[in-house]
Amino acid sequence: MITNYYVAPNGNDNAIGSLDDPFLTIQRAQEEVRKQIKNGMSHDISIFLRGGLYELDAPLRFDNRDSSRDRCHVQYTSYPGERATIAGGKQITGWTPYKGKVWIAKLECGMHFLTLYADGHRIHQARLPATGYFETEKPSVHDDEQNNKQGIHYRSEDLPSHYDLTGTQLFVWPGEGEWNWFTETKPVASNHAERQQLLFESDATWPIGAGSRYYIQGSLDFLQAPGQFHLDKASSTLYYYVSDDVSDPNEQTIIAPTIKRLLEINGESPHEPVQNISFTGLTFACTDFFREYRMMDDNVEQAEHREGLIYINHARHIQVTSCKLEQSGSCGIYLDHYTYDITIDSNDIQHFGYIGISLNGFAPGTGPFTSPLASYTNSYHKIKNNRIEHGGELVGHGCGILLYQSGNNEITNNLIANMPRYGISLKGLRHKTMPSKLYGIPVTWENHWDFLHSRSNFIAYNDISKVMTDSQDGGLIEAWGVGRGNVIHSNYLHDSGIHFSFGFGIYLDDAADDFTVTNNIITSLYSTGEGKLWMLIFSKGIGNRIKNNLLVANPDAISAIGSQEMADEENKHIEICSNIIYNSGYLYYFVNYSDERFSSSDRNLYWMNNKPCIIAGSLPLLASGDDALGRQEYSWEQWRLLAQGKYDKHTIHGEPLFQCAKDGDYRLHSSSPAYQLGWSDIEFEKIGPK
């Protein structure tokens, strides 16, 4: 037996909720479900939303009263053959010509928003420069570090004195030059044209030195390029410079967001989670951004920025399947502190301001806990078969999927593309930055991994491309300061360029220990603009195993596999075996070296257009020349002398014999020498959404 309720845009909340007499709002149907649950539900309940637009001015909230009981199930879904769209905004109509390609619309008094959407795509605020960045000038010699957080110095030709900068925001990469790790959006408090300085309403997190990239937005003076808007709050007038392919914005669907989250699933407490609800076949669209965005604090997201089209906390056994999530000011889905066994399957997540799916547990030492085990509250999620594209549109360090202090997750068969920094990122806290005690427990080398919960994650069969489009020091898959036992297996990492500074393919950054990296394909990565592709697999950390990976056709790479010890975090005991390296730089690169760096390296197959195999970096060997990064090159014969010939005794220099490399078919002929080295065929057909 199943009870069905129906909701329709032309319904009535005084109706009975049947197919012929549907409710008007989802909240009204929710009331009926809660009655059923309170009275002791004994069967499944489905709420069908007829096709059309459901505009919200406040989030839909689900809590313990919405949890199904006794193994029964509650499902919210689009009616078969139709698509219900839940939108957090209002459609803007009544456009009239203003000047040239600029149109205006009068809004309701008090409307305020920081991003806008037209036909499913983001319209950005008017900005200078219209594309790209300005760069900050050198701070005054009289400025100390604290003063350098208060604003920026600029060139007079970039921001002429006649521009109105009242109410503007600065999008900036704090740091100096290459420190383009995170962005902030800072409201401008004042402009001091005489000393060419903008001051913020509140300090930036980091000092801003010379060469930091920035743009400024939010003035009608800046509205000089197609596809941008300006909102004059005082007159409630919206200005829109239409794109060249738009003749009349009245023919577009233009939505101004009014809220920052659409669906909130949040139980009463960790001991009373909301559970056993699914959302299927729905569209969630249009949320707003923040007036000020501050970067994370030691990778911990600020409380005011923990947002998404769907926000989940104090919850378990929730399913979001076959939905469209698009046009988000912040994240697509945000899984906050207390979430367990959430399934996110077969969704399209596109055009989001920050992160596609963000999993966030508790920072080490925080929360109401007395032990690290008790603090392990965000885990066992299944993130699979999703298409996650066009992220980080408002936050420069945005990525497809982020795991912060979240473990035992299956991240499989997702497609991720068009991100400014990472495809998938795992974060925690480096050992050497931990305090001496956490939860009153002394932190030692032996127990420090107990506090790191981004562990035992299975990241496999994902298709990742076109990332690192704007930031630096990133990778298609990246990890920093995480727990043990993570697996990166059979991912297809391809067609991604380093557009600014430097970056990597698989990036096991500081204190990324005990990773198993197997059967991945890394191909067609490249350098462009100011960027430089460094190592395809960069292994810092301890005890990482790099086996049976296919690194093919990356001619811009410095090297296939690299290592470096830095930040006082050890880099040792790396195992390398049975990898195929084909036209992808040096075999190994050592930024620095120790005798414990490699536990083993052998049975690899290397080919570089019939050129000699070269090792590079800093080694205690006789060099043969300078390398591409200002260190030194070493011949194969010199490399084999290291550690009494311990390394690469059985490695072969020869062609892999692909089926058809020029067409991207990297399956091997049966006669490939790789099979002599223990090569195991990659299951190409299992990669990507199913």
C-alpha positions in Angstrom: 0.0 0.0 0.0 1.2 3.5 -0.9 -0.3 6.9 -0.1 0.1 9.5 -2.7 -0.2 13.3 -2.5 -0.1 15.7 -5.4 1.1 19.3 -5.7 0.6 21.6 -8.7 1.4 25.2 -9.5 -2.3 25.7 -10.2 -3.4 23.8 -7.1 -5.1 24.9 -3.9 -3.9 24.4 -0.3 -7.6 23.9 0.7 -7.7 20.9 -1.6 -7.4 17.3 -0.6 -4.1 16.7 -2.4 -5.4 14.2 -4.9 -4.4 14.0 -8.6 -7.6 15.8 -9.6 -7.5 18.2 -6.6 -3.9 18.9 -5.8 -2.3 21.1 -3.2 -0.6 24.4 -4.2 2.5 24.2 -2.1 5.0 21.6 -1.0 4.6 22.8 2.6 0.9 21.9 2.5 1.7 18.3 1.4 4.4 18.1 4.0 1.7 18.9 6.7 -0.3 15.8 5.6 2.8 13.6 5.6 3.7 14.7 9.1 0.2 13.8 10.2 0.6 10.3 8.8 4.0 9.9 10.5 2.7 11.1 13.8 -0.3 8.7 13.7 2.1 5.8 13.0 2.7 5.3 9.3 2.7 1.7 8.1 3.4 2.2 4.4 5.4 4.3 1.9 4.3 7.8 1.0 5.0 9.6 -2.2 4.5 13.3 -2.9 4.2 14.0 -6.6 5.0 17.5 -7.9 3.4 18.4 -11.2 5.6 20.2 -13.7 6.2 23.9 -13.4 7.9 26.5 -11.3 7.6 26.7 -7.5 9.1 30.0 -6.3 10.3 30.1 -2.6 10.9 33.1 -0.4 12.2 30.8 2.4 13.8 27.4 2.5 11.8 24.2 2.6 12.7 22.7 6.0 12.6 19.0 6.9 13.2 17.8 10.4 12.4 14.8 12.6 8.7 15.3 12.0 9.4 14.3 8.3 11.3 11.1 9.0 9.7 7.9 7.8 9.1 5.2 10.4 9.4 1.4 10.6 11.3 0.9 7.4 8.8 2.8 5.4 9.9 5.5 2.9 8.9 9.1 2.1 9.6 10.3 -1.4 9.3 13.8 -2.9 9.4 13.5 -6.7 8.4 15.0 -10.0 5.2 13.6 -11.5 6.2 11.0 -14.2 7.0 12.7 -17.5 7.1 16.2 -16.0 9.7 18.3 -14.2 9.0 20.4 -11.1 11.4 23.3 -10.6 11.9 24.7 -7.1 13.5 28.1 -7.4 14.7 30.5 -4.7 13.9 33.7 -6.5 11.6 35.8 -8.5 11.3 36.1 -12.3 12.2 39.5 -13.6 9.9 40.8 -16.4 9.0 44.1 -17.9 12.3 45.0 -19.5 12.6 48.2 -21.5 15.5 49.6 -23.6 17.8 52.0 -21.8 21.0 52.7 -23.8 22.4 50.6 -26.7 22.4 47.0 -25.5 21.5 47.9 -21.9 17.9 47.3 -20.7 16.3 48.1 -17.4 13.6 46.6 -15.2 11.9 48.1 -12.2 11.8 45.9 -9.2 9.9 45.6 -6.0 11.2 47.9 -3.3 13.8 46.3 -1.2 14.9 43.5 -3.5 18.6 42.9 -3.2 20.8 40.2 -4.8 24.4 39.7 -5.7 24.1 37.4 -8.7 21.5 36.9 -11.4 20.5 34.1 -13.8 19.2 34.1 -17.4 18.1 30.9 -19.2 20.0 28.7 -16.7 23.3 30.6 -16.9 24.8 33.2 -14.5 24.9 36.9 -15.3 27.8 38.4 -13.3 27.8 41.8 -11.7 29.3 44.7 -13.8 33.0 44.6 -13.1 36.4 46.2 -14.0 38.2 44.8 -15.8 35.3 43.3 -17.8 37.3 40.1 -18.1 40.6 39.0 -16.5 42.2 40.8 -13.6 44.1 43.9 -12.5 47.1 43.4 -10.2 47.7 45.2 -6.9 50.5 47.7 -6.5 53.2 47.4 -3.9 52.0 48.5 -0.5 53.5 51.6 1.1 56.8 51.1 2.9 55.0 52.5 6.0 52.4 49.7 5.9 52.9 46.8 8.2 51.3 43.3 7.7 48.1 44.3 9.5 47.7 47.4 7.3 48.1 45.2 4.2 45.0 43.3 5.3 42.9 46.5 5.3 42.8 47.1 1.6 44.7 47.3 -1.6 46.9 49.7 -3.5 46.0 50.1 -7.2 47.2 51.8 -10.3 45.4 55.1 -11.1 44.7 54.1 -14.7 42.9 51.0 -13.5 40.4 52.9 -11.2 40.1 56.5 -12.4 39.0 58.9 -9.8 35.7 59.8 -11.5 34.3 56.2 -11.0 31.7 55.8 -8.2 33.0 53.0 -5.9 30.2 53.4 -3.4 28.8 49.9 -2.4 31.3 48.0 -4.5 33.0 44.7 -3.8 36.6 43.6 -4.5 37.2 40.0 -5.6 40.8 39.3 -4.7 43.4 36.5 -4.3 45.1 37.6 -1.1 48.8 36.9 -0.8 51.6 38.0 -3.1 51.9 37.1 -6.8 51.8 33.3 -6.8 49.9 32.8 -3.6 46.7 32.3 -5.5 45.2 29.6 -3.3 42.0 31.1 -2.1 39.8 34.1 -2.9 37.8 36.6 -0.9 35.1 39.0 -1.8 35.5 42.2 0.3 33.0 45.1 0.5 34.8 48.4 -0.1 34.5 50.9 2.7 36.3 53.9 1.1 38.5 55.0 -1.8 41.5 57.2 -1.1 42.4 58.4 -4.6 45.2 60.6 -3.5 47.2 57.5 -2.3 45.5 55.1 -4.7 44.2 52.8 -2.0 40.9 51.0 -1.4 40.0 50.1 2.2 37.7 47.2 3.1 34.9 47.1 5.6 36.8 44.3 7.4 40.3 43.0 7.1 41.3 40.4 4.6 42.3 37.1 6.1 45.8 37.3 4.7 48.0 40.4 3.8 47.7 41.5 0.2 51.0 42.4 -1.3 52.1 43.4 -4.8 50.9 41.3 -7.7 47.7 40.0 -6.2 45.0 39.6 -8.9 41.7 41.3 -8.4 38.7 42.8 -10.0 36.1 45.3 -8.6 32.3 44.9 -9.2 29.1 46.6 -8.3 28.9 50.0 -9.9 26.9 51.3 -12.9 30.2 52.9 -14.1 31.5 49.3 -14.7 28.6 48.2 -16.9 30.6 48.1 -20.1 30.4 44.5 -21.4 27.7 42.1 -22.5 26.3 39.5 -20.1 26.6 41.6 -17.0 24.2 43.5 -14.7 24.0 46.2 -12.1 21.4 46.6 -9.4 20.7 50.1 -8.2 19.2 49.4 -4.8 18.2 53.1 -4.1 16.0 53.3 -7.2 15.1 49.5 -7.3 16.3 49.5 -10.9 18.0 46.6 -12.5 20.4 47.3 -15.5 21.2 44.4 -17.8 23.8 44.6 -20.7 22.5 41.8 -22.9 24.7 39.4 -24.8 25.1 39.8 -28.5 22.8 36.8 -29.2 19.9 38.4 -27.1 17.7 40.9 -28.9 15.1 41.2 -26.2 15.5 40.1 -22.5 11.7 39.8 -22.2 12.1 36.6 -24.2 14.5 35.2 -21.6 13.7 33.6 -18.2 15.6 35.9 -15.8 15.5 35.0 -12.1 16.8 37.1 -9.2 17.6 34.9 -6.2 16.1 35.9 -2.9 17.5 33.2 -0.5 20.8 31.3 0.0 19.4 27.7 0.4 16.3 26.0 -1.0 16.1 22.7 0.9 17.2 22.3 4.5 17.2 18.7 5.9 18.2 19.1 9.5 17.2 17.0 12.5 16.8 18.1 16.1 20.2 16.8 17.3 22.9 14.2 16.6 20.8 11.7 18.5 17.5 12.6 16.7 18.5 12.8 13.1 16.0 13.2 10.2 16.1 10.1 8.1 14.7 7.9 5.4 13.5 10.6 2.9 14.3 10.8 -0.8 14.1 13.6 -3.3 14.0 12.3 -6.9 13.7 13.9 -10.4 13.3 17.5 -9.1 15.1 20.7 -10.2 16.5 23.0 -7.5 17.7 26.3 -8.9 18.7 29.9 -8.1 20.2 30.9 -4.8 22.1 34.0 -3.9 25.8 34.7 -3.0 27.3 36.6 0.0 27.9 40.3 0.4 31.3 39.3 1.9 33.0 36.0 1.4 35.9 35.1 3.7 38.2 32.2 3.1 38.3 29.2 5.3 40.2 29.2 8.6 42.6 26.2 8.5 40.4 24.6 5.9 37.3 25.1 8.1 34.5 26.9 6.2 33.2 30.0 8.0 29.8 29.4 9.7 28.0 31.9 7.5 29.2 30.3 4.3 28.0 26.7 5.0 25.3 26.9 2.3 24.0 25.1 -0.7 20.9 24.6 -2.8 20.5 21.6 -0.5 21.8 21.8 3.0 21.9 18.6 5.2 22.8 18.2 8.9 21.7 15.9 11.7 20.6 13.4 9.1 21.1 9.9 7.9 19.8 7.6 5.1 18.8 10.6 2.9 18.7 10.2 -0.9 19.0 12.8 -3.6 18.7 11.1 -7.0 18.2 12.1 -10.6 17.8 15.8 -9.7 19.0 18.9 -11.4 20.8 21.3 -9.2 21.9 24.5 -10.9 22.4 28.2 -10.6 23.6 28.2 -7.0 25.2 31.2 -5.3 27.3 28.9 -3.2 27.4 25.1 -3.2 25.2 22.5 -4.9 24.8 20.2 -1.9 26.3 20.9 1.6 26.7 17.9 4.0 27.4 19.5 7.3 28.8 18.1 10.6 26.4 15.3 11.5 25.6 13.4 8.4 25.8 9.7 7.8 25.0 7.5 4.8 23.7 10.1 2.4 23.3 9.0 -1.2 23.8 11.5 -4.0 23.2 9.6 -7.2 22.8 10.5 -10.9 22.3 14.3 -10.4 23.2 17.1 -12.8 24.9 19.8 -10.7 25.9 22.8 -12.8 26.7 26.5 -12.6 27.4 26.9 -8.9 29.2 29.6 -7.2 31.5 27.5 -5.0 31.6 23.7 -4.6 29.4 21.1 -6.3 29.2 18.7 -3.3 30.8 19.7 0.0 31.3 17.2 2.9 32.4 18.8 6.1 33.0 17.2 9.4 34.4 18.7 12.6 37.9 20.2 12.7 40.3 18.3 14.9 39.7 19.3 18.5 36.4 21.1 18.0 32.8 20.1 18.8 31.3 18.6 22.0 33.6 15.6 22.1 36.0 13.9 24.5 37.7 11.6 22.0 38.6 11.6 18.3 36.3 8.6 17.7 33.3 10.5 18.9 34.2 13.4 16.6 34.0 11.2 13.5 30.5 12.3 12.5 30.5 12.8 8.7 30.9 9.5 6.9 29.8 6.6 4.7 28.2 8.7 2.0 27.8 7.5 -1.6 28.5 10.1 -4.2 28.1 8.5 -7.6 27.1 8.9 -11.2 26.8 12.7 -10.9 27.7 15.3 -13.6 29.3 18.2 -11.8 30.2 21.1 -14.1 30.9 24.8 -14.2 31.8 25.4 -10.5 33.6 28.1 -8.6 31.9 30.8 -10.6 32.0 33.1 -7.6 34.7 31.6 -5.4 38.1 31.1 -7.0 39.1 28.0 -5.1 35.8 26.2 -5.9 35.9 22.5 -6.9 33.7 19.6 -7.9 33.7 17.6 -4.6 35.4 18.5 -1.3 35.9 16.2 1.6 36.9 17.9 4.8 37.2 15.6 7.8 34.8 13.1 6.1 35.7 9.5 5.6 34.6 6.0 4.4 32.9 7.6 1.4 32.5 6.1 -2.0 33.1 8.8 -4.6 32.6 6.9 -7.9 31.6 7.4 -11.5 31.2 11.1 -11.4 32.0 13.5 -14.2 33.6 16.7 -13.1 34.6 19.5 -15.4 35.3 23.3 -15.5 36.5 24.2 -12.0 38.9 27.0 -11.1 41.1 24.9 -8.8 40.5 21.2 -8.0 38.3 18.4 -9.3 38.2 16.5 -6.1 39.9 17.7 -2.9 40.5 16.0 0.5 41.4 18.2 3.4 42.3 17.9 7.1 45.1 19.3 9.2 48.9 18.7 8.9 50.5 17.0 11.8 53.0 19.8 12.5 50.2 22.3 12.7 48.3 20.4 15.3 48.2 21.7 18.9 49.9 19.7 21.6 46.6 18.4 22.9 43.2 17.7 21.2 40.2 16.8 23.4 42.6 16.9 26.3 44.6 14.0 24.7 48.3 14.6 24.0 48.9 14.5 20.2 51.8 12.2 19.2 53.2 11.0 15.9 51.6 7.6 16.6 48.1 8.8 17.3 47.8 12.0 15.2 46.0 10.1 12.4 43.2 9.3 14.8 42.1 12.9 14.7 42.1 13.0 10.8 38.8 11.8 9.4 39.3 12.3 5.7 40.3 8.6 5.5 39.4 5.3 3.9 37.7 7.1 1.0 37.3 5.2 -2.3 37.7 7.6 -5.2 37.3 5.6 -8.3 36.0 5.6 -11.9 35.6 9.4 -12.1 36.0 11.4 -15.3 37.7 14.7 -14.5 38.8 17.4 -16.9 39.2 21.2 -17.4 40.1 22.1 -13.9 42.8 24.5 -12.5 41.4 27.2 -14.9 42.2 30.1 -12.6 44.1 29.2 -9.4 47.5 27.6 -8.7 49.1 24.9 -6.7 46.2 22.5 -7.5 45.4 19.2 -9.1 42.6 17.2 -10.6 42.6 15.1 -7.4 44.3 16.7 -4.4 44.9 15.9 -0.7 46.4 17.8 2.2 46.8 16.8 5.8 44.3 13.9 5.7 43.8 10.5 7.3 45.1 7.1 6.1 43.7 4.4 3.8 42.4 6.6 1.0 42.3 4.9 -2.5 42.5 6.7 -5.8 41.7 4.1 -8.4 40.8 4.0 -12.1 40.1 7.7 -12.6 40.3 9.3 -16.0 42.1 12.7 -15.6 42.4 14.5 -18.9 42.4 17.6 -21.0 43.1 20.0 -18.3 45.5 23.0 -18.4 47.4 24.9 -15.8 46.4 28.4 -16.7 48.2 30.3 -13.9 51.5 29.5 -12.1 51.9 25.7 -11.5 49.8 22.6 -10.9 49.7 18.8 -11.0 47.6 15.8 -12.0 47.2 13.7 -8.8 48.5 16.0 -6.0 49.3 14.3 -2.7 50.3 17.5 -0.9 51.8 18.0 2.5 51.1 15.1 5.0 49.0 13.1 2.5 50.0 9.7 3.8 49.2 6.1 3.0 47.4 6.6 -0.3 46.9 3.8 -2.8 47.0 5.3 -6.3 46.3 2.6 -8.9 45.0 2.2 -12.5 44.5 5.9 -13.2 44.7 7.4 -16.6 46.4 10.8 -16.8 46.5 12.2 -20.4 46.5 15.4 -22.4 47.3 17.7 -19.5 49.0 20.9 -20.7 50.4 24.3 -19.9 48.7 27.5 -21.1 48.9 31.2 -20.4 51.3 31.8 -17.5 50.8 28.3 -16.2 53.2 25.4 -16.1 52.3 21.7 -15.7 54.7 20.1 -13.2 54.4 16.5 -12.0 51.6 14.3 -13.1 51.6 12.5 -9.8 53.2 14.5 -7.0 53.7 12.4 -3.9 54.6 14.1 -0.7 53.6 12.3 2.5 54.5 8.9 3.8 53.9 5.4 2.5 52.1 6.2 -0.7 51.8 3.4 -3.3 51.7 4.4 -7.0 51.1 1.4 -9.1 49.7 0.5 -12.5 48.9 4.0 -13.6 48.9 5.1 -17.3 50.6 8.5 -17.8 50.3 9.1 -21.5 50.7 12.0 -23.9 51.4 14.9 -21.6 54.3 16.5 -23.4 54.2 19.7 -21.3 54.7 17.8 -18.0 58.0 18.3 -16.2 57.9 14.7 -15.0 55.6 11.8 -14.5 56.2 11.2 -10.8 57.6 13.8 -8.3 58.3 14.1 -4.6 59.2 16.8 -2.1 59.6 17.1 1.6 58.6 20.4 2.9 56.8 22.2 5.8 58.7 19.8 8.2 56.3 17.0 7.1 58.2 13.8 6.2 58.2 12.4 2.6 59.3 8.8 2.5 58.6 5.2 1.9 57.0 5.7 -1.5 56.4 2.5 -3.6 56.3 2.8 -7.4 55.6 -0.2 -9.6 54.3 -1.2 -13.0 53.4 2.3 -14.3 53.4 3.2 -18.0 54.9 6.6 -18.8 54.5 7.6 -22.4 55.7 11.0 -23.7 55.1 12.6 -20.3 58.4 14.3 -19.1 61.1 12.9 -16.9 60.4 9.6 -15.2 61.0 11.0 -11.7 61.6 14.5 -10.2 63.1 15.0 -6.8 62.6 18.6 -5.5 64.8 17.4 -2.7 66.0 13.9 -1.7 66.5 11.6 1.3 67.6 8.0 1.4 64.2 6.9 2.7 62.3 8.7 -0.1 61.5 5.5 -2.1 60.9 2.2 -0.5 60.9 0.7 -4.0 60.6 1.6 -7.7 60.6 -1.0 -10.4 58.9 -2.7 -13.3 57.8 0.6 -15.0 57.6 1.1 -18.7 59.0 4.4 -20.0 59.0 5.9 -23.5 59.8 9.4 -24.5 59.9 9.6 -28.3 62.9 7.2 -28.3 64.9 9.7 -26.1 67.0 8.6 -23.1 65.2 8.2 -19.8 66.2 11.1 -17.5 65.7 11.6 -13.8 65.8 15.2 -12.5 65.9 17.4 -9.5 68.4 17.2 -6.6 70.1 13.9 -6.1 73.5 12.9 -4.7 74.8 11.9 -8.1 76.9 13.2 -10.9 74.6 15.5 -13.0 74.5 15.6 -16.7 73.0 19.1 -17.1 70.4 21.5 -15.9 66.7 20.6 -15.7 63.6 22.5 -16.6 63.1 23.8 -13.1 66.6 25.1 -12.4 68.0 22.0 -10.8 69.8 19.1 -12.5 69.3 16.2 -14.8 70.8 12.7 -14.3 71.3 10.0 -16.8 69.7 6.6 -16.4 73.1 5.1 -15.7 73.6 7.5 -12.9 70.2 6.8 -11.4 70.9 3.1 -11.4 74.0 3.7 -9.3 71.9 5.2 -6.5 71.5 2.9 -3.4 73.6 0.2 -5.0 71.2 -0.2 -7.9 68.1 -0.7 -5.7 65.8 1.2 -8.0 64.2 0.2 -11.4 66.2 -2.9 -12.0 63.5 -4.4 -14.2 62.1 -1.1 -15.7 61.9 -1.2 -19.5 62.5 1.6 -21.9 60.3 0.9 -24.9 57.0 1.6 -26.6 53.9 0.4 -24.8 52.3 -0.7 -28.1 48.9 0.9 -27.7 45.9 -0.2 -29.9 45.7 3.3 -31.5 47.4 6.1 -29.5 46.7 8.8 -32.1 43.0 8.3 -31.6 43.3 8.1 -27.8 42.8 4.3 -27.7 45.3 3.4 -25.0 44.4 -0.3 -24.7 47.5 -2.5 -25.1 48.3 -5.0 -27.8 48.8 -8.5 -26.3 52.5 -8.2 -27.2 53.0 -5.1 -25.1 56.1 -5.4 -22.9 54.0 -3.9 -20.0 52.6 -7.4 -19.4 56.1 -8.7 -18.6 56.2 -6.1 -15.9 52.9 -7.1 -14.2 50.6 -4.7 -15.9 46.9 -5.1 -15.2 44.5 -3.8 -17.8 42.5 -0.7 -16.9 38.7 -1.1 -17.1 38.1 1.9 -19.3 34.4 1.0 -19.8 33.7 1.4 -16.0 34.7 5.0 -15.9 32.2 7.9 -15.8 28.5 8.2 -14.9 26.4 5.2 -15.5 
